[in-house]
Amino acid sequence: MAWIKIIDDTEADGELKEIYQAQGEKAGALANILKIHSLAPRTLSTHMAFYEAVMHAPGDLSRIQREMIAVVVSSLNRCHY
């Protein structure tokens, strides 16, 4: 498993702290997968905008179906997330 330097939510300040707080409030907790962007908060904002666009876009698949696809792909890739 790769090790990536992160800024924990307890150490975040400025823009990163604001993003962390917003995501934590929205989801009920801050997911560790988001912390990989902590050294470049703009990429975290872009990641979340992309995620929202993919998971909430109009289409034939429900949100649950999209999440299930993500879980299956992660499993096939042996990704713990």
mmCIF file of the N, C-alpha and C atoms, coordinates in Angstrom:
data_MODEL
# 
_entry.id   MODEL 
# 
loop_
_atom_site.group_PDB 
_atom_site.id 
_atom_site.type_symbol 
_atom_site.label_atom_id 
_atom_site.label_alt_id 
_atom_site.label_comp_id 
_atom_site.label_asym_id 
_atom_site.label_entity_id 
_atom_site.label_seq_id 
_atom_site.pdbx_PDB_ins_code 
_atom_site.Cartn_x 
_atom_site.Cartn_y 
_atom_site.Cartn_z 
_atom_site.occupancy 
_atom_site.B_iso_or_equiv 
_atom_site.pdbx_formal_charge 
_atom_site.auth_seq_id 
_atom_site.auth_comp_id 
_atom_site.auth_asym_id 
_atom_site.auth_atom_id 
_atom_site.pdbx_PDB_model_num 
ATOM 1   N N  . MET A 1 1  ? 0.841   -1.173 0.000   1.00 0.00 ? 1  MET A N  1 
ATOM 2   C CA . MET A 1 1  ? 0.000   0.000  0.000   1.00 0.00 ? 1  MET A CA 1 
ATOM 3   C C  . MET A 1 1  ? 0.891   1.243  0.000   1.00 0.00 ? 1  MET A C  1 
ATOM 4   N N  . ALA A 1 2  ? 0.519   2.212  -0.805  1.00 0.00 ? 2  ALA A N  1 
ATOM 5   C CA . ALA A 1 2  ? 1.285   3.451  -0.897  1.00 0.00 ? 2  ALA A CA 1 
ATOM 6   C C  . ALA A 1 2  ? 1.027   4.319  0.335   1.00 0.00 ? 2  ALA A C  1 
ATOM 7   N N  . TRP A 1 3  ? 1.996   5.122  0.687   1.00 0.00 ? 3  TRP A N  1 
ATOM 8   C CA . TRP A 1 3  ? 1.845   6.065  1.780   1.00 0.00 ? 3  TRP A CA 1 
ATOM 9   C C  . TRP A 1 3  ? 1.866   7.458  1.183   1.00 0.00 ? 3  TRP A C  1 
ATOM 10  N N  . ILE A 1 4  ? 0.865   8.223  1.468   1.00 0.00 ? 4  ILE A N  1 
ATOM 11  C CA . ILE A 1 4  ? 0.736   9.577  0.932   1.00 0.00 ? 4  ILE A CA 1 
ATOM 12  C C  . ILE A 1 4  ? 0.653   10.539 2.106   1.00 0.00 ? 4  ILE A C  1 
ATOM 13  N N  . LYS A 1 5  ? 1.504   11.557 2.082   1.00 0.00 ? 5  LYS A N  1 
ATOM 14  C CA . LYS A 1 5  ? 1.470   12.568 3.132   1.00 0.00 ? 5  LYS A CA 1 
ATOM 15  C C  . LYS A 1 5  ? 0.148   13.321 3.050   1.00 0.00 ? 5  LYS A C  1 
ATOM 16  N N  . ILE A 1 6  ? -0.497  13.473 4.193   1.00 0.00 ? 6  ILE A N  1 
ATOM 17  C CA . ILE A 1 6  ? -1.771  14.193 4.256   1.00 0.00 ? 6  ILE A CA 1 
ATOM 18  C C  . ILE A 1 6  ? -1.747  15.202 5.401   1.00 0.00 ? 6  ILE A C  1 
ATOM 19  N N  . ILE A 1 7  ? -2.675  16.120 5.324   1.00 0.00 ? 7  ILE A N  1 
ATOM 20  C CA . ILE A 1 7  ? -2.929  17.032 6.440   1.00 0.00 ? 7  ILE A CA 1 
ATOM 21  C C  . ILE A 1 7  ? -4.230  16.553 7.072   1.00 0.00 ? 7  ILE A C  1 
ATOM 22  N N  . ASP A 1 8  ? -4.162  16.143 8.314   1.00 0.00 ? 8  ASP A N  1 
ATOM 23  C CA . ASP A 1 8  ? -5.335  15.640 9.016   1.00 0.00 ? 8  ASP A CA 1 
ATOM 24  C C  . ASP A 1 8  ? -6.307  16.784 9.290   1.00 0.00 ? 8  ASP A C  1 
ATOM 25  N N  . ASP A 1 9  ? -7.564  16.445 9.494   1.00 0.00 ? 9  ASP A N  1 
ATOM 26  C CA . ASP A 1 9  ? -8.559  17.481 9.743   1.00 0.00 ? 9  ASP A CA 1 
ATOM 27  C C  . ASP A 1 9  ? -8.275  18.267 11.018  1.00 0.00 ? 9  ASP A C  1 
ATOM 28  N N  . THR A 1 10 ? -7.573  17.663 11.967  1.00 0.00 ? 10 THR A N  1 
ATOM 29  C CA . THR A 1 10 ? -7.239  18.369 13.204  1.00 0.00 ? 10 THR A CA 1 
ATOM 30  C C  . THR A 1 10 ? -6.129  19.391 12.992  1.00 0.00 ? 10 THR A C  1 
ATOM 31  N N  . GLU A 1 11 ? -5.405  19.288 11.878  1.00 0.00 ? 11 GLU A N  1 
ATOM 32  C CA . GLU A 1 11 ? -4.297  20.190 11.574  1.00 0.00 ? 11 GLU A CA 1 
ATOM 33  C C  . GLU A 1 11 ? -4.611  21.166 10.444  1.00 0.00 ? 11 GLU A C  1 
ATOM 34  N N  . ALA A 1 12 ? -5.752  21.000 9.803   1.00 0.00 ? 12 ALA A N  1 
ATOM 35  C CA . ALA A 1 12 ? -6.104  21.818 8.640   1.00 0.00 ? 12 ALA A CA 1 
ATOM 36  C C  . ALA A 1 12 ? -6.415  23.251 9.047   1.00 0.00 ? 12 ALA A C  1 
ATOM 37  N N  . ASP A 1 13 ? -6.107  24.177 8.141   1.00 0.00 ? 13 ASP A N  1 
ATOM 38  C CA . ASP A 1 13 ? -6.487  25.561 8.345   1.00 0.00 ? 13 ASP A CA 1 
ATOM 39  C C  . ASP A 1 13 ? -6.858  26.179 7.007   1.00 0.00 ? 13 ASP A C  1 
ATOM 40  N N  . GLY A 1 14 ? -7.377  27.380 7.037   1.00 0.00 ? 14 GLY A N  1 
ATOM 41  C CA . GLY A 1 14 ? -7.721  28.108 5.829   1.00 0.00 ? 14 GLY A CA 1 
ATOM 42  C C  . GLY A 1 14 ? -8.711  27.375 4.936   1.00 0.00 ? 14 GLY A C  1 
ATOM 43  N N  . GLU A 1 15 ? -8.426  27.410 3.637   1.00 0.00 ? 15 GLU A N  1 
ATOM 44  C CA . GLU A 1 15 ? -9.315  26.807 2.644   1.00 0.00 ? 15 GLU A CA 1 
ATOM 45  C C  . GLU A 1 15 ? -9.531  25.315 2.897   1.00 0.00 ? 15 GLU A C  1 
ATOM 46  N N  . LEU A 1 16 ? -8.458  24.611 3.247   1.00 0.00 ? 16 LEU A N  1 
ATOM 47  C CA . LEU A 1 16 ? -8.574  23.175 3.482   1.00 0.00 ? 16 LEU A CA 1 
ATOM 48  C C  . LEU A 1 16 ? -9.514  22.891 4.655   1.00 0.00 ? 16 LEU A C  1 
ATOM 49  N N  . LYS A 1 17 ? -9.392  23.652 5.721   1.00 0.00 ? 17 LYS A N  1 
ATOM 50  C CA . LYS A 1 17 ? -10.269 23.466 6.878   1.00 0.00 ? 17 LYS A CA 1 
ATOM 51  C C  . LYS A 1 17 ? -11.727 23.688 6.497   1.00 0.00 ? 17 LYS A C  1 
ATOM 52  N N  . GLU A 1 18 ? -11.981 24.706 5.688   1.00 0.00 ? 18 GLU A N  1 
ATOM 53  C CA . GLU A 1 18 ? -13.343 24.993 5.239   1.00 0.00 ? 18 GLU A CA 1 
ATOM 54  C C  . GLU A 1 18 ? -13.907 23.839 4.413   1.00 0.00 ? 18 GLU A C  1 
ATOM 55  N N  . ILE A 1 19 ? -13.084 23.305 3.510   1.00 0.00 ? 19 ILE A N  1 
ATOM 56  C CA . ILE A 1 19 ? -13.519 22.183 2.675   1.00 0.00 ? 19 ILE A CA 1 
ATOM 57  C C  . ILE A 1 19 ? -13.781 20.958 3.535   1.00 0.00 ? 19 ILE A C  1 
ATOM 58  N N  . TYR A 1 20 ? -12.853 20.658 4.425   1.00 0.00 ? 20 TYR A N  1 
ATOM 59  C CA . TYR A 1 20 ? -13.020 19.514 5.330   1.00 0.00 ? 20 TYR A CA 1 
ATOM 60  C C  . TYR A 1 20 ? -14.316 19.641 6.135   1.00 0.00 ? 20 TYR A C  1 
ATOM 61  N N  . GLN A 1 21 ? -14.561 20.818 6.686   1.00 0.00 ? 21 GLN A N  1 
ATOM 62  C CA . GLN A 1 21 ? -15.756 21.019 7.503   1.00 0.00 ? 21 GLN A CA 1 
ATOM 63  C C  . GLN A 1 21 ? -17.023 20.836 6.669   1.00 0.00 ? 21 GLN A C  1 
ATOM 64  N N  . ALA A 1 22 ? -17.035 21.405 5.471   1.00 0.00 ? 22 ALA A N  1 
ATOM 65  C CA . ALA A 1 22 ? -18.212 21.290 4.607   1.00 0.00 ? 22 ALA A CA 1 
ATOM 66  C C  . ALA A 1 22 ? -18.474 19.829 4.238   1.00 0.00 ? 22 ALA A C  1 
ATOM 67  N N  . GLN A 1 23 ? -17.426 19.103 3.894   1.00 0.00 ? 23 GLN A N  1 
ATOM 68  C CA . GLN A 1 23 ? -17.596 17.700 3.524   1.00 0.00 ? 23 GLN A CA 1 
ATOM 69  C C  . GLN A 1 23 ? -18.010 16.856 4.724   1.00 0.00 ? 23 GLN A C  1 
ATOM 70  N N  . GLY A 1 24 ? -17.437 17.146 5.875   1.00 0.00 ? 24 GLY A N  1 
ATOM 71  C CA . GLY A 1 24 ? -17.806 16.419 7.085   1.00 0.00 ? 24 GLY A CA 1 
ATOM 72  C C  . GLY A 1 24 ? -19.261 16.629 7.455   1.00 0.00 ? 24 GLY A C  1 
ATOM 73  N N  . GLU A 1 25 ? -19.727 17.862 7.331   1.00 0.00 ? 25 GLU A N  1 
ATOM 74  C CA . GLU A 1 25 ? -21.127 18.163 7.634   1.00 0.00 ? 25 GLU A CA 1 
ATOM 75  C C  . GLU A 1 25 ? -22.058 17.501 6.619   1.00 0.00 ? 25 GLU A C  1 
ATOM 76  N N  . LYS A 1 26 ? -21.663 17.526 5.363   1.00 0.00 ? 26 LYS A N  1 
ATOM 77  C CA . LYS A 1 26 ? -22.496 16.964 4.304   1.00 0.00 ? 26 LYS A CA 1 
ATOM 78  C C  . LYS A 1 26 ? -22.629 15.445 4.426   1.00 0.00 ? 26 LYS A C  1 
ATOM 79  N N  . ALA A 1 27 ? -21.515 14.779 4.730   1.00 0.00 ? 27 ALA A N  1 
ATOM 80  C CA . ALA A 1 27 ? -21.505 13.310 4.756   1.00 0.00 ? 27 ALA A CA 1 
ATOM 81  C C  . ALA A 1 27 ? -21.622 12.736 6.164   1.00 0.00 ? 27 ALA A C  1 
ATOM 82  N N  . GLY A 1 28 ? -21.520 13.570 7.174   1.00 0.00 ? 28 GLY A N  1 
ATOM 83  C CA . GLY A 1 28 ? -21.567 13.075 8.546   1.00 0.00 ? 28 GLY A CA 1 
ATOM 84  C C  . GLY A 1 28 ? -20.191 12.754 9.104   1.00 0.00 ? 28 GLY A C  1 
ATOM 85  N N  . ALA A 1 29 ? -19.207 12.649 8.236   1.00 0.00 ? 29 ALA A N  1 
ATOM 86  C CA . ALA A 1 29 ? -17.815 12.386 8.627   1.00 0.00 ? 29 ALA A CA 1 
ATOM 87  C C  . ALA A 1 29 ? -16.930 12.691 7.419   1.00 0.00 ? 29 ALA A C  1 
ATOM 88  N N  . LEU A 1 30 ? -15.676 12.939 7.678   1.00 0.00 ? 30 LEU A N  1 
ATOM 89  C CA . LEU A 1 30 ? -14.731 13.203 6.598   1.00 0.00 ? 30 LEU A CA 1 
ATOM 90  C C  . LEU A 1 30 ? -14.072 11.890 6.186   1.00 0.00 ? 30 LEU A C  1 
ATOM 91  N N  . ALA A 1 31 ? -14.286 11.468 4.949   1.00 0.00 ? 31 ALA A N  1 
ATOM 92  C CA . ALA A 1 31 ? -13.721 10.217 4.450   1.00 0.00 ? 31 ALA A CA 1 
ATOM 93  C C  . ALA A 1 31 ? -12.213 10.351 4.264   1.00 0.00 ? 31 ALA A C  1 
ATOM 94  N N  . ASN A 1 32 ? -11.480 9.326  4.677   1.00 0.00 ? 32 ASN A N  1 
ATOM 95  C CA . ASN A 1 32 ? -10.024 9.337  4.541   1.00 0.00 ? 32 ASN A CA 1 
ATOM 96  C C  . ASN A 1 32 ? -9.579  9.504  3.092   1.00 0.00 ? 32 ASN A C  1 
ATOM 97  N N  . ILE A 1 33 ? -10.363 8.972  2.146   1.00 0.00 ? 33 ILE A N  1 
ATOM 98  C CA . ILE A 1 33 ? -9.985  9.058  0.734   1.00 0.00 ? 33 ILE A CA 1 
ATOM 99  C C  . ILE A 1 33 ? -9.854  10.514 0.287   1.00 0.00 ? 33 ILE A C  1 
ATOM 100 N N  . LEU A 1 34 ? -10.579 11.418 0.921   1.00 0.00 ? 34 LEU A N  1 
ATOM 101 C CA . LEU A 1 34 ? -10.512 12.831 0.544   1.00 0.00 ? 34 LEU A CA 1 
ATOM 102 C C  . LEU A 1 34 ? -9.225  13.490 1.030   1.00 0.00 ? 34 LEU A C  1 
ATOM 103 N N  . LYS A 1 35 ? -8.644  12.952 2.073   1.00 0.00 ? 35 LYS A N  1 
ATOM 104 C CA . LYS A 1 35 ? -7.447  13.558 2.651   1.00 0.00 ? 35 LYS A CA 1 
ATOM 105 C C  . LYS A 1 35 ? -6.219  13.446 1.748   1.00 0.00 ? 35 LYS A C  1 
ATOM 106 N N  . ILE A 1 36 ? -6.273  12.574 0.731   1.00 0.00 ? 36 ILE A N  1 
ATOM 107 C CA . ILE A 1 36 ? -5.116  12.466 -0.166  1.00 0.00 ? 36 ILE A CA 1 
ATOM 108 C C  . ILE A 1 36 ? -4.906  13.746 -0.960  1.00 0.00 ? 36 ILE A C  1 
ATOM 109 N N  . HIS A 1 37 ? -5.929  14.582 -1.018  1.00 0.00 ? 37 HIS A N  1 
ATOM 110 C CA . HIS A 1 37 ? -5.832  15.861 -1.736  1.00 0.00 ? 37 HIS A CA 1 
ATOM 111 C C  . HIS A 1 37 ? -5.421  17.008 -0.817  1.00 0.00 ? 37 HIS A C  1 
ATOM 112 N N  . SER A 1 38 ? -5.139  16.730 0.430   1.00 0.00 ? 38 SER A N  1 
ATOM 113 C CA . SER A 1 38 ? -4.974  17.794 1.415   1.00 0.00 ? 38 SER A CA 1 
ATOM 114 C C  . SER A 1 38 ? -3.822  18.752 1.136   1.00 0.00 ? 38 SER A C  1 
ATOM 115 N N  . LEU A 1 39 ? -2.814  18.303 0.414   1.00 0.00 ? 39 LEU A N  1 
ATOM 116 C CA . LEU A 1 39 ? -1.695  19.200 0.106   1.00 0.00 ? 39 LEU A CA 1 
ATOM 117 C C  . LEU A 1 39 ? -2.031  20.159 -1.037  1.00 0.00 ? 39 LEU A C  1 
ATOM 118 N N  . ALA A 1 40 ? -3.137  19.887 -1.731  1.00 0.00 ? 40 ALA A N  1 
ATOM 119 C CA . ALA A 1 40 ? -3.581  20.746 -2.833  1.00 0.00 ? 40 ALA A CA 1 
ATOM 120 C C  . ALA A 1 40 ? -5.103  20.864 -2.757  1.00 0.00 ? 40 ALA A C  1 
ATOM 121 N N  . PRO A 1 41 ? -5.610  21.743 -1.895  1.00 0.00 ? 41 PRO A N  1 
ATOM 122 C CA . PRO A 1 41 ? -7.062  21.834 -1.675  1.00 0.00 ? 41 PRO A CA 1 
ATOM 123 C C  . PRO A 1 41 ? -7.875  22.038 -2.949  1.00 0.00 ? 41 PRO A C  1 
ATOM 124 N N  . ARG A 1 42 ? -7.324  22.696 -3.945  1.00 0.00 ? 42 ARG A N  1 
ATOM 125 C CA . ARG A 1 42 ? -8.071  22.908 -5.185  1.00 0.00 ? 42 ARG A CA 1 
ATOM 126 C C  . ARG A 1 42 ? -8.397  21.565 -5.853  1.00 0.00 ? 42 ARG A C  1 
ATOM 127 N N  . THR A 1 43 ? -7.479  20.607 -5.759  1.00 0.00 ? 43 THR A N  1 
ATOM 128 C CA . THR A 1 43 ? -7.774  19.296 -6.350  1.00 0.00 ? 43 THR A CA 1 
ATOM 129 C C  . THR A 1 43 ? -8.874  18.589 -5.563  1.00 0.00 ? 43 THR A C  1 
ATOM 130 N N  . LEU A 1 44 ? -8.941  18.831 -4.268  1.00 0.00 ? 44 LEU A N  1 
ATOM 131 C CA . LEU A 1 44 ? -10.017 18.250 -3.462  1.00 0.00 ? 44 LEU A CA 1 
ATOM 132 C C  . LEU A 1 44 ? -11.361 18.823 -3.900  1.00 0.00 ? 44 LEU A C  1 
ATOM 133 N N  . SER A 1 45 ? -11.425 20.119 -4.091  1.00 0.00 ? 45 SER A N  1 
ATOM 134 C CA . SER A 1 45 ? -12.665 20.745 -4.558  1.00 0.00 ? 45 SER A CA 1 
ATOM 135 C C  . SER A 1 45 ? -13.063 20.207 -5.925  1.00 0.00 ? 45 SER A C  1 
ATOM 136 N N  . THR A 1 46 ? -12.086 20.049 -6.807  1.00 0.00 ? 46 THR A N  1 
ATOM 137 C CA . THR A 1 46 ? -12.349 19.524 -8.151  1.00 0.00 ? 46 THR A CA 1 
ATOM 138 C C  . THR A 1 46 ? -12.796 18.074 -8.079  1.00 0.00 ? 46 THR A C  1 
ATOM 139 N N  . HIS A 1 47 ? -12.149 17.273 -7.229  1.00 0.00 ? 47 HIS A N  1 
ATOM 140 C CA . HIS A 1 47 ? -12.530 15.878 -7.040  1.00 0.00 ? 47 HIS A CA 1 
ATOM 141 C C  . HIS A 1 47 ? -13.986 15.783 -6.594  1.00 0.00 ? 47 HIS A C  1 
ATOM 142 N N  . MET A 1 48 ? -14.363 16.598 -5.634  1.00 0.00 ? 48 MET A N  1 
ATOM 143 C CA . MET A 1 48 ? -15.727 16.543 -5.107  1.00 0.00 ? 48 MET A CA 1 
ATOM 144 C C  . MET A 1 48 ? -16.738 17.017 -6.147  1.00 0.00 ? 48 MET A C  1 
ATOM 145 N N  . ALA A 1 49 ? -16.392 18.020 -6.924  1.00 0.00 ? 49 ALA A N  1 
ATOM 146 C CA . ALA A 1 49 ? -17.297 18.488 -7.979  1.00 0.00 ? 49 ALA A CA 1 
ATOM 147 C C  . ALA A 1 49 ? -17.495 17.396 -9.029  1.00 0.00 ? 49 ALA A C  1 
ATOM 148 N N  . PHE A 1 50 ? -16.412 16.696 -9.378  1.00 0.00 ? 50 PHE A N  1 
ATOM 149 C CA . PHE A 1 50 ? -16.494 15.597 -10.338 1.00 0.00 ? 50 PHE A CA 1 
ATOM 150 C C  . PHE A 1 50 ? -17.364 14.467 -9.776  1.00 0.00 ? 50 PHE A C  1 
ATOM 151 N N  . TYR A 1 51 ? -17.120 14.100 -8.525  1.00 0.00 ? 51 TYR A N  1 
ATOM 152 C CA . TYR A 1 51 ? -17.891 13.045 -7.873  1.00 0.00 ? 51 TYR A CA 1 
ATOM 153 C C  . TYR A 1 51 ? -19.380 13.388 -7.865  1.00 0.00 ? 51 TYR A C  1 
ATOM 154 N N  . GLU A 1 52 ? -19.691 14.616 -7.476  1.00 0.00 ? 52 GLU A N  1 
ATOM 155 C CA . GLU A 1 52 ? -21.089 15.044 -7.441  1.00 0.00 ? 52 GLU A CA 1 
ATOM 156 C C  . GLU A 1 52 ? -21.717 14.985 -8.825  1.00 0.00 ? 52 GLU A C  1 
ATOM 157 N N  . ALA A 1 53 ? -20.972 15.425 -9.844  1.00 0.00 ? 53 ALA A N  1 
ATOM 158 C CA . ALA A 1 53 ? -21.496 15.410 -11.215 1.00 0.00 ? 53 ALA A CA 1 
ATOM 159 C C  . ALA A 1 53 ? -21.768 13.987 -11.684 1.00 0.00 ? 53 ALA A C  1 
ATOM 160 N N  . VAL A 1 54 ? -20.878 13.064 -11.376 1.00 0.00 ? 54 VAL A N  1 
ATOM 161 C CA . VAL A 1 54 ? -21.047 11.672 -11.803 1.00 0.00 ? 54 VAL A CA 1 
ATOM 162 C C  . VAL A 1 54 ? -22.182 10.995 -11.038 1.00 0.00 ? 54 VAL A C  1 
ATOM 163 N N  . MET A 1 55 ? -22.207 11.158 -9.737  1.00 0.00 ? 55 MET A N  1 
ATOM 164 C CA . MET A 1 55 ? -23.178 10.434 -8.926  1.00 0.00 ? 55 MET A CA 1 
ATOM 165 C C  . MET A 1 55 ? -24.587 11.028 -8.968  1.00 0.00 ? 55 MET A C  1 
ATOM 166 N N  . HIS A 1 56 ? -24.709 12.287 -9.325  1.00 0.00 ? 56 HIS A N  1 
ATOM 167 C CA . HIS A 1 56 ? -26.019 12.928 -9.317  1.00 0.00 ? 56 HIS A CA 1 
ATOM 168 C C  . HIS A 1 56 ? -26.482 13.353 -10.708 1.00 0.00 ? 56 HIS A C  1 
ATOM 169 N N  . ALA A 1 57 ? -25.764 12.949 -11.740 1.00 0.00 ? 57 ALA A N  1 
ATOM 170 C CA . ALA A 1 57 ? -26.149 13.310 -13.103 1.00 0.00 ? 57 ALA A CA 1 
ATOM 171 C C  . ALA A 1 57 ? -27.454 12.614 -13.487 1.00 0.00 ? 57 ALA A C  1 
ATOM 172 N N  . PRO A 1 58 ? -28.244 13.246 -14.320 1.00 0.00 ? 58 PRO A N  1 
ATOM 173 C CA . PRO A 1 58 ? -29.449 12.571 -14.792 1.00 0.00 ? 58 PRO A CA 1 
ATOM 174 C C  . PRO A 1 58 ? -29.063 11.336 -15.612 1.00 0.00 ? 58 PRO A C  1 
ATOM 175 N N  . GLY A 1 59 ? -29.891 10.352 -15.574 1.00 0.00 ? 59 GLY A N  1 
ATOM 176 C CA . GLY A 1 59 ? -29.623 9.146  -16.353 1.00 0.00 ? 59 GLY A CA 1 
ATOM 177 C C  . GLY A 1 59 ? -30.457 7.983  -15.868 1.00 0.00 ? 59 GLY A C  1 
ATOM 178 N N  . ASP A 1 60 ? -30.238 6.846  -16.484 1.00 0.00 ? 60 ASP A N  1 
ATOM 179 C CA . ASP A 1 60 ? -31.028 5.654  -16.175 1.00 0.00 ? 60 ASP A CA 1 
ATOM 180 C C  . ASP A 1 60 ? -30.591 4.958  -14.892 1.00 0.00 ? 60 ASP A C  1 
ATOM 181 N N  . LEU A 1 61 ? -29.378 5.218  -14.436 1.00 0.00 ? 61 LEU A N  1 
ATOM 182 C CA . LEU A 1 61 ? -28.885 4.562  -13.223 1.00 0.00 ? 61 LEU A CA 1 
ATOM 183 C C  . LEU A 1 61 ? -29.238 5.381  -11.989 1.00 0.00 ? 61 LEU A C  1 
ATOM 184 N N  . SER A 1 62 ? -29.669 4.686  -10.943 1.00 0.00 ? 62 SER A N  1 
ATOM 185 C CA . SER A 1 62 ? -29.954 5.360  -9.676  1.00 0.00 ? 62 SER A CA 1 
ATOM 186 C C  . SER A 1 62 ? -28.635 5.620  -8.942  1.00 0.00 ? 62 SER A C  1 
ATOM 187 N N  . ARG A 1 63 ? -28.708 6.418  -7.925  1.00 0.00 ? 63 ARG A N  1 
ATOM 188 C CA . ARG A 1 63 ? -27.520 6.689  -7.103  1.00 0.00 ? 63 ARG A CA 1 
ATOM 189 C C  . ARG A 1 63 ? -27.010 5.394  -6.480  1.00 0.00 ? 63 ARG A C  1 
ATOM 190 N N  . ILE A 1 64 ? -27.911 4.552  -6.014  1.00 0.00 ? 64 ILE A N  1 
ATOM 191 C CA . ILE A 1 64 ? -27.521 3.275  -5.407  1.00 0.00 ? 64 ILE A CA 1 
ATOM 192 C C  . ILE A 1 64 ? -26.809 2.395  -6.430  1.00 0.00 ? 64 ILE A C  1 
ATOM 193 N N  . GLN A 1 65 ? -27.324 2.346  -7.648  1.00 0.00 ? 65 GLN A N  1 
ATOM 194 C CA . GLN A 1 65 ? -26.671 1.545  -8.685  1.00 0.00 ? 65 GLN A CA 1 
ATOM 195 C C  . GLN A 1 65 ? -25.270 2.078  -8.989  1.00 0.00 ? 65 GLN A C  1 
ATOM 196 N N  . ARG A 1 66 ? -25.124 3.390  -9.027  1.00 0.00 ? 66 ARG A N  1 
ATOM 197 C CA . ARG A 1 66 ? -23.806 3.996  -9.279  1.00 0.00 ? 66 ARG A CA 1 
ATOM 198 C C  . ARG A 1 66 ? -22.829 3.651  -8.160  1.00 0.00 ? 66 ARG A C  1 
ATOM 199 N N  . GLU A 1 67 ? -23.316 3.716  -6.919  1.00 0.00 ? 67 GLU A N  1 
ATOM 200 C CA . GLU A 1 67 ? -22.460 3.362  -5.778  1.00 0.00 ? 67 GLU A CA 1 
ATOM 201 C C  . GLU A 1 67 ? -22.074 1.885  -5.824  1.00 0.00 ? 67 GLU A C  1 
ATOM 202 N N  . MET A 1 68 ? -23.032 1.023  -6.210  1.00 0.00 ? 68 MET A N  1 
ATOM 203 C CA . MET A 1 68 ? -22.724 -0.407 -6.312  1.00 0.00 ? 68 MET A CA 1 
ATOM 204 C C  . MET A 1 68 ? -21.656 -0.664 -7.363  1.00 0.00 ? 68 MET A C  1 
ATOM 205 N N  . ILE A 1 69 ? -21.730 0.022  -8.479  1.00 0.00 ? 69 ILE A N  1 
ATOM 206 C CA . ILE A 1 69 ? -20.713 -0.119 -9.524  1.00 0.00 ? 69 ILE A CA 1 
ATOM 207 C C  . ILE A 1 69 ? -19.351 0.299  -8.979  1.00 0.00 ? 69 ILE A C  1 
ATOM 208 N N  . ALA A 1 70 ? -19.314 1.396  -8.248  1.00 0.00 ? 70 ALA A N  1 
ATOM 209 C CA . ALA A 1 70 ? -18.056 1.866  -7.668  1.00 0.00 ? 70 ALA A CA 1 
ATOM 210 C C  . ALA A 1 70 ? -17.479 0.835  -6.701  1.00 0.00 ? 70 ALA A C  1 
ATOM 211 N N  . VAL A 1 71 ? -18.331 0.211  -5.897  1.00 0.00 ? 71 VAL A N  1 
ATOM 212 C CA . VAL A 1 71 ? -17.872 -0.799 -4.945  1.00 0.00 ? 71 VAL A CA 1 
ATOM 213 C C  . VAL A 1 71 ? -17.329 -2.025 -5.680  1.00 0.00 ? 71 VAL A C  1 
ATOM 214 N N  . VAL A 1 72 ? -18.026 -2.468 -6.715  1.00 0.00 ? 72 VAL A N  1 
ATOM 215 C CA . VAL A 1 72 ? -17.570 -3.637 -7.475  1.00 0.00 ? 72 VAL A CA 1 
ATOM 216 C C  . VAL A 1 72 ? -16.234 -3.347 -8.153  1.00 0.00 ? 72 VAL A C  1 
ATOM 217 N N  . VAL A 1 73 ? -16.106 -2.198 -8.777  1.00 0.00 ? 73 VAL A N  1 
ATOM 218 C CA . VAL A 1 73 ? -14.848 -1.845 -9.444  1.00 0.00 ? 73 VAL A CA 1 
ATOM 219 C C  . VAL A 1 73 ? -13.713 -1.747 -8.428  1.00 0.00 ? 73 VAL A C  1 
ATOM 220 N N  . SER A 1 74 ? -13.978 -1.133 -7.284  1.00 0.00 ? 74 SER A N  1 
ATOM 221 C CA . SER A 1 74 ? -12.951 -1.048 -6.236  1.00 0.00 ? 74 SER A CA 1 
ATOM 222 C C  . SER A 1 74 ? -12.544 -2.430 -5.763  1.00 0.00 ? 74 SER A C  1 
ATOM 223 N N  . SER A 1 75 ? -13.510 -3.304 -5.608  1.00 0.00 ? 75 SER A N  1 
ATOM 224 C CA . SER A 1 75 ? -13.215 -4.673 -5.183  1.00 0.00 ? 75 SER A CA 1 
ATOM 225 C C  . SER A 1 75 ? -12.371 -5.411 -6.219  1.00 0.00 ? 75 SER A C  1 
ATOM 226 N N  . LEU A 1 76 ? -12.742 -5.287 -7.475  1.00 0.00 ? 76 LEU A N  1 
ATOM 227 C CA . LEU A 1 76 ? -11.971 -5.927 -8.547  1.00 0.00 ? 76 LEU A CA 1 
ATOM 228 C C  . LEU A 1 76 ? -10.533 -5.402 -8.607  1.00 0.00 ? 76 LEU A C  1 
ATOM 229 N N  . ASN A 1 77 ? -10.377 -4.139 -8.256  1.00 0.00 ? 77 ASN A N  1 
ATOM 230 C CA . ASN A 1 77 ? -9.046  -3.520 -8.243  1.00 0.00 ? 77 ASN A CA 1 
ATOM 231 C C  . ASN A 1 77 ? -8.323  -3.732 -6.929  1.00 0.00 ? 77 ASN A C  1 
ATOM 232 N N  . ARG A 1 78 ? -8.939  -4.494 -6.028  1.00 0.00 ? 78 ARG A N  1 
ATOM 233 C CA . ARG A 1 78 ? -8.393  -4.763 -4.699  1.00 0.00 ? 78 ARG A CA 1 
ATOM 234 C C  . ARG A 1 78 ? -8.118  -3.478 -3.915  1.00 0.00 ? 78 ARG A C  1 
ATOM 235 N N  . CYS A 1 79 ? -9.023  -2.562 -4.081  1.00 0.00 ? 79 CYS A N  1 
ATOM 236 C CA . CYS A 1 79 ? -8.939  -1.281 -3.386  1.00 0.00 ? 79 CYS A CA 1 
ATOM 237 C C  . CYS A 1 79 ? -9.772  -1.375 -2.110  1.00 0.00 ? 79 CYS A C  1 
ATOM 238 N N  . HIS A 1 80 ? -9.192  -1.044 -0.972  1.00 0.00 ? 80 HIS A N  1 
ATOM 239 C CA . HIS A 1 80 ? -9.905  -1.131 0.293   1.00 0.00 ? 80 HIS A CA 1 
ATOM 240 C C  . HIS A 1 80 ? -11.056 -0.167 0.392   1.00 0.00 ? 80 HIS A C  1 
ATOM 241 N N  . TYR A 1 81 ? -11.010 0.884  -0.402  1.00 0.00 ? 81 TYR A N  1 
ATOM 242 C CA . TYR A 1 81 ? -12.085 1.862  -0.355  1.00 0.00 ? 81 TYR A CA 1 
ATOM 243 C C  . TYR A 1 81 ? -13.311 1.254  -0.989  1.00 0.00 ? 81 TYR A C  1 
# 
